[in-house]
Amino acid sequence: MEGYEVDDLSAARELLQRNAVKKILIEVCPENLARAGSSVQELWNMWKMMGYVAYMVEDTRQNHVLTLAECESFGCINIILRPAV
C-alpha cells in the first residue's frame, strides 16, 4: 500500500460498510500518505465513515480507541481497524 491506504479502503468500500471485514491491519505513515497525495486526516475520515475504529497494535492498554491526534503524533504506526459496532 505504501501511502495508498485511502485508495485501497475506498476500493473495498462495499465490504467495509457491511462490516464484512472484522479486522484490518494497516500501517499509518504520514510521509507515505503525503507522498501519495493523501493524509492521516483523510485516512481517518475514511475508516470512521465506514464504521471502523482504530487500535494501536503495540498498545498495552486494553481496548483504547485511538484518536486522530494520536494517529497524527506517532509517526509511522501499525494499527488494527475493527468495526465500531
N, C-alpha and C positions, 0 to 999 in steps of 0.2 A: 504494500500500500504506500509506504514512504511519502506521506503527505496527502494522499488522495483518499483518505478515510471518508470524507464527506461524499465524494462521488460513489464510493463503494456502498456506503449505507443508503444513499439515495437509490442505487440500483436494486437494493433489497427491500425497498420501502414496503411493498405489499406484505411480505413475510413478517417484517418487523412490526408493522401496525396491527397485525393479527396476533402478536406475541408468540409466533410460531418458533422463534429462536429464543431459547431460555437463557443463554449466556453467550456473550461475545467478548473475546479477549482482544484488546486493541492497545496500541501504543499511541499516546498523545504527545507529540513533539512539536512545539510551536514553530521551530525553524523549518521543519519539513512541511508543515501546513502552509506557512508563509511562502515557501518556495513554489508550492503548488497553487498559490493564489487563494488560499483559504486561511482560517484562523481557528484558535481554540473556541472562541465565541460561536462561530458558525457550526463547528462540530457539536458543541454543547447544545445549541438550539435544535440541531437535527435530532439528536437522540432523545432530548426532552419532548419534542413534538411527537415522536414515535412512541412515547410512553416508557422510556427506559431511564434508569438511574445508574450512576457510576460509583464503583468502589475501587479503591487503590489495592492492587494485588499485594503489595508489601506491607499494607497497614495491619497492625496488630489489634486495632480496635474492632470489635465485632459490629458489623452492620453500620459502619459510619459512611453515610452517603456523602460523596464529595460535592463541594460547592464549585461554582465556576471560578471563584477567586483561588481556590486551592489548585484546581487544574491548571490555571494560568501561572501559578507561582512555583510549581515544582520543576519546571523544565520538562524534560522527557520522562514520562511515567507510563507504567503499564497499568491498565485499568480493566475491570470487568464490568460490562454493561448487563443489567438484568431488568426484566420488566418491573415497573414500579408497582404493579398490582399484585 
